[in-house]
Amino acid sequence: MLPGLKVLLFLTLHLLQAMNASMVHLNNNGYEGVVIAINPSVPEDERLIPSIKEMVTQASTYLFEATKRRFYFRNVSILVPITWKSKTEYLTPKQESYDQADVIVADPYLKYGDDPYTLQYGQCGDRGQYIHFTPNFLLTDNLRIYGPRGRVFVHEWAHLRWGVFDEYNMDRPFYMSGKNVVEATRCSTNITGTSVVRECQGGSCVVRRCRRDSKTGLQEPKCTFIPNKSQTARDSIMFMQSLDSMVEFCTEKTHNTEAPNLQNKMCSRRSTWDVIKESADFQNAPPMTETEAPPPPTFSLLQSRQRVVCLVLDKSGSMASGNPITRLTLMNQAAELYLIQIIEKESLVGLVTFDSTATIQNNLIRITNDSSYLELSAKLPPHAGGGTSICSGLRKGFEAITSSGQSTSGSEIVLLTDGEDNGISSCFQEVKHSGAVIHTIALGLSAARELETLSDMTGGLRFYANKDVNGLIDSFSGISSKSGTISQQALQLESKALMINGKEWLSGTVPVDSTVGNDTFFVITWTVQKPEIILQDPKGKNYTTSDFREDRLNIFSVRLHIPGTAETGIWTYSLFNKGAKSQLLTVTVTTRARSPTVLPVIATAHMSQSTAQYPSPMIVYARVSQGFLPVLGANVTAIIEPENGNQVTLELWDNGAGADTLKNDGIYSRYFTDFHGNGRYSLKVSAQARKNMAKLNLKQKNKSLYVPGYIENDQIVLNSPRPEVPEEAAEAAVEDFSRLTSGGSFTVSGAPPGGDHAHVFPPSKVTDLEAEFTEDHLHLTWTAPGGVLDKGRAHRYVIRMSGRSLDLQEDFSNATLVNTSGLIPKESGSKETFKFKPETFKIANGTQVYIAIQADNEAGLSSEVSNFAQAVKFIPPEHSISAPGPDISAICLTIWGMIVIFNSILN
C-alpha cells in the first residue's frame, strides 16, 4: 500500500468523526492523545499540574471499573500557556492547541460558579466540544460537593466522548411516578434519600419536610433531595458520582425511563450504558482479560509558543483565469488583508509561492509594525503561470520555517490552491511527520480533492471559496490563533458583497460595540472602477475616498485604518458606483477587543460533520458568547454556498426544538437539507443584535450536580449553599453588535442537483411537548416541526395518549387516538397549542395521562414519536394549605424542622 493511502485510511478511521478536531483515539483499550490545556489568563501555580495528574490517574482507574474493564487513560498531554515561565521539562507542542483541547482549565467569566461542565450541544451519541474545569475546582477541597475529582472527570468524559446526558434535572427535581408517588428525578430509583427544605436566617439554618405544592401536587419549589451517604445502589455515574457506591452507568434493567431528565429527552428514554455500547469506542474495545489493572497514565508537559505561520500560495497558470478580476488578484486581496488585519502581532510569518516548482519569497519575519507586513505583501505574486505542485509548495513552506530557526512541529501553513494535483498524496507522510498544522483553502471548482485530507490529518481548518473575494476574505479571517487569547484575535463585523448598477449606491451600517474597537479597518474592493466612498462615525465625523489607502499592488482595493480606538455606536457607509457599468462592490470590517480585561462577544460556527453521504441530514451550529456566557436573543443566520453557487440562507434558532438541544444556551442550530449536488460547500454565519434585544445568560445550563448534603448516621449534614446568581441578575443586557465568522467547508456525496426533499426527510421530532390539566381539559404546547425536518410546515399531527407511558413507548400506534381534525400545523418554529377533553378517561384526583405526538408531511413520512408529556390531575384537599409529600427514605423527620449540622470544612 502506498504511504499516502495508509495515512488516508488512518484518517478515515480516526479523525473524521468529530468537528472539534480532537486528537483522542483508542489504542488497545487505552485513550491516547488527550489534551488538557490551561488558559493564558490563568496565573502560574505550581499546584495545578500535580492536581491535574492526580485527577486523571484517579479517573483512569474509575473509568476502567465503570466500563467493565474496557477503557482507561494511557497518555495525556498538559498544555501550559506561553504566559508561564519556561522549564526544561516543557516540550514543544505539535498539533496540540488550546482551541482544540479536550479539557480546558480556565476561570469562569463571572464570579458565579466553579461547577465543572461539558460544552455539549449535539444529538444523542454525538461527541461534545470540551470539558471546562476552573483552577479553583482543581485546587480546593470540594470532595463533599462533587465527589472525588477523578469521578467528576469520568462523569464529564461520558458527556464529551459518548454523547450521553445528565440524569438529574435542576429545573424539574421531582416528578409524579406512574404509581402516583412523588419521586426525585434520578437514575436509578434505587438511590435512597429524603426531601427537605432548608430555611436559613442569620447564622443558623433549619430543615423541615417538604410540602406538596397546591397547584402541581409535586414538592414545593425549594424542596431538595438529600441522598443517604451509604447506598446499596451501584448506578448511576451520570446522576451522582459523589456517592461511594456509584460505580456503574444505568443499564436497560436499572434505567428510570420516567425521570424528566435530558438523557431521557435526547436519547428516547434509553439508558446511558445502552448509548455507550453503540459508540465506536465500545465496538472496538472488548473487555481486557488480564487480571492486573492497566498501568497509570503517562503525562507530557507542553508549552505553547509564539505563533509561526507560513503562507503557501498557488500562482499556477489557472490562477490567471477569472473575469473581470483574476483569481490571482482575488487571492492577493485576501492574503494582504490577512497579513495586515488578521494575523496577531508578534507572530512569525513567511511566504512561499508555487506553480510546478516553489519559491521562498520571504523567510519568517516578526509582525511588529507596518513595515513588517509591507515587506511580506510586496512579495505577493504579480503574475500567474506554470503547473501545480502542491507538495513542492509544502516542502518549501517547511524549509522557510526551519531555515528561520523554528521547528515545523506546531507551526501552521496556510495552503491556497485552485488546481488539481495527482501527486499530492506523495507527501502525506512528510506532512504527518512534520507536526505542522495545515489549513487549506480550495479556490474554485477544480481545486484538488485531496486538500481536505491534509487539513484533517494535521488538525487544520478547511475552507472553500467559489469566485468572489468575500469568500476568500472570510476564509482567511477564520484562520486566527488557537492559543485561547481572544483579546488578540481579529473579529469580523461586516462582510458584504453586492452587484451594483452604474450610477447607484450601496449603503449599510455597522455597529461597533464597546467590547471592540482597537485596530479597526474598513476595506473596500471593486471589480471595474473605484467607487466614491463616504464613511461616517457615530459622532458624525466623515471619512471620504481620499482617506482610504491605495494598495501598492493595484489589486482593486483600498483600506482605512481608524486611528486609535473606533467610536462606539453605529457607523454608516455609502459607496457610489461612478461608472456606467455594473460591478461587484464589497465591504469588509475587522476589529479587535477594546480591552484585554473585557472579553468581546464572539461567534463561532461549524457543521455537525465535515463529510456527509446523502440523505444523511446535517446540522448547522453557531455559538454566540461573551467569555463562557451564552448570548441570547441574537439574530443568527447561516449562509451556505455549494459549488454551483446557489446560496442557501438559513435562520438558526436557540429554541430547544428540532436540531437545537437546549433552549437559551447560546447555541443556535438548524438542520440543513437544501443540498444542491455533490462537492464542497462553504459555511458562513452572521450574528447580530439589534434594538437591545440580546441578553447575556449568567446561569450555566449544564453543569455537574452540586450535592446539597448527605444523610449520615440518621442525621442530615448539609454542605454550604451553592453560590447562585440572584434571579434579578440572571440576565444582563447586551448592546447591539455584529459578528461574522466562517464555519469552514464540508463535502457532500450522493446528493441530487436540487429540488424537493420532502420525500426523503420526514418532519423533525417534537422534543418539547408539555401537557397540563385545565379543569377537565388537557392543554398541550409544543414547537412546530417542519415538513422537511425543521423547514416548512408539517401536513398533520397524530396525537395519542395512555394512562401508562410504557404503552406509548412500546406501541404508540395502538394508544388512544386524539381527534385533531381542527388542528392545522403552523410554520416550523412557531408555538403550537391544543386543548381537548379526554373523552375515554375518567378524570379524578390523581389521574395521570401520558401524551405523545407525531408529525406527518405531505409525502407520507412520519417523524419520530415525541417526548412523553405527563399531566396529573391534582385537587388540593379542602381547608388545607398543603399536604406532606411521601418520604423516600425511612428516616423520620419532624414536620416543623430540626437543627442540622453544617459542613464546617466548607464554611
Number of C-alpha atoms within 10 A of each C-alpha: 5 9 13 19 14 13 17 20 11 13 17 14 11 17 20 18 18 17 17 19 23 25 20 18 16 19 13 16 22 19 19 20 18 21 25 26 28 31 23 20 16 16 15 15 10 8 11 17 17 11 17 20 17 14 19 25 20 20 25 25 22 20 25 21 16 21 18 13 21 20 27 27 25 22 18 20 19 24 27 27 25 16 15 15 10 14 10 6 10 16 14 16 22 21 21 32 26 24 20 23 27 27 24 23 26 21 22 18 14 10 11 15 20 20 21 22 24 22 18 21 21 21 18 22 22 19 25 25 24 24 21 24 23 20 23 17 18 21 14 10 15 17 11 20 22 22 19 19 24 22 26 22 24 24 27 29 23 24 27 24 20 24 25 33 28 25 26 23 19 14 10 14 21 24 22 23 16 16 10 12 15 19 24 28 24 28 29 24 17 15 24 20 21 24 23 23 20 19 12 10 7 5 5 11 16 16 21 19 24 27 23 21 18 17 12 18 21 24 28 20 15 12 19 22 23 23 23 22 19 16 15 12 19 20 26 31 27 28 24 27 27 22 26 15 18 22 21 21 26 24 18 14 8 17 24 22 21 20 27 26 23 20 24 24 20 20 19 18 21 20 25 31 20 16 19 20 13 12 16 15 19 18 10 13 16 14 15 16 8 8 7 7 12 18 13 16 20 14 16 14 18 23 23 26 17 14 20 24 26 26 24 29 28 31 29 23 18 22 24 16 13 14 9 11 18 19 26 25 24 25 26 21 26 19 23 22 23 23 20 19 23 25 24 19 17 14 18 22 25 23 26 29 26 28 24 18 16 23 16 20 20 19 19 23 19 16 21 13 11 9 10 16 21 15 13 22 23 14 15 23 19 13 12 20 15 14 18 27 22 29 22 19 26 27 16 22 29 24 18 24 25 15 11 13 10 16 18 23 20 24 24 27 27 24 25 27 29 25 24 19 20 12 15 21 22 14 17 21 15 17 21 16 12 17 20 25 27 29 25 28 26 25 25 19 19 13 17 20 17 15 24 23 23 26 22 24 24 26 24 21 22 27 29 29 27 22 19 20 25 22 24 25 23 25 29 26 24 24 23 17 23 16 23 20 16 20 19 21 23 25 29 26 25 22 20 12 19 11 13 18 17 14 13 14 15 19 14 13 15 18 23 25 21 19 21 27 22 22 19 24 23 19 20 22 23 22 22 16 17 20 22 14 20 17 21 16 19 15 11 10 9 14 16 15 17 12 16 17 13 15 15 11 17 11 21 18 23 21 20 20 18 17 10 10 15 22 18 16 18 17 20 17 20 17 23 19 25 16 15 11 12 17 20 18 25 23 22 20 22 25 25 26 25 20 15 14 10 15 19 22 24 20 26 20 23 22 21 23 17 20 18 17 13 17 16 14 17 20 18 23 25 28 21 26 21 19 17 19 19 22 28 25 21 25 18 25 21 27 16 22 23 26 19 15 12 13 16 16 14 19 14 24 25 26 20 20 25 26 27 25 23 21 16 19 25 26 28 32 32 25 22 22 23 23 25 21 18 19 17 23 25 23 27 25 27 25 23 21 21 15 8 13 15 21 19 23 23 23 19 15 15 19 18 21 23 19 22 19 22 23 18 12 10 13 14 24 19 23 21 17 14 14 11 12 15 11 9 7 10 13 17 14 13 21 19 20 25 24 25 27 26 26 27 24 27 22 18 20 15 14 17 14 11 12 9 12 17 20 13 15 21 25 28 28 24 25 26 20 21 18 23 18 22 13 12 14 14 19 17 18 16 20 23 30 32 29 30 29 28 26 23 18 24 28 19 20 21 18 20 20 25 21 18 16 21 14 16 24 17 10 9 21 14 12 19 18 16 18 14 14 9 7 14 13 19 18 18 23 20 14 12 18 15 13 16 15 16 17 10 11 14 9 18 12 12 16 15 23 24 21 28 25 24 21 29 24 23 15 15 13 19 22 24 17 22 22 26 27 21 26 23 24 21 19 14 17 11 7 6 8 11 17 15 13 19 16 18 19 14 10 13 10 17 9 12 10 16 15 12 16 14 16 13 10 10 15 8
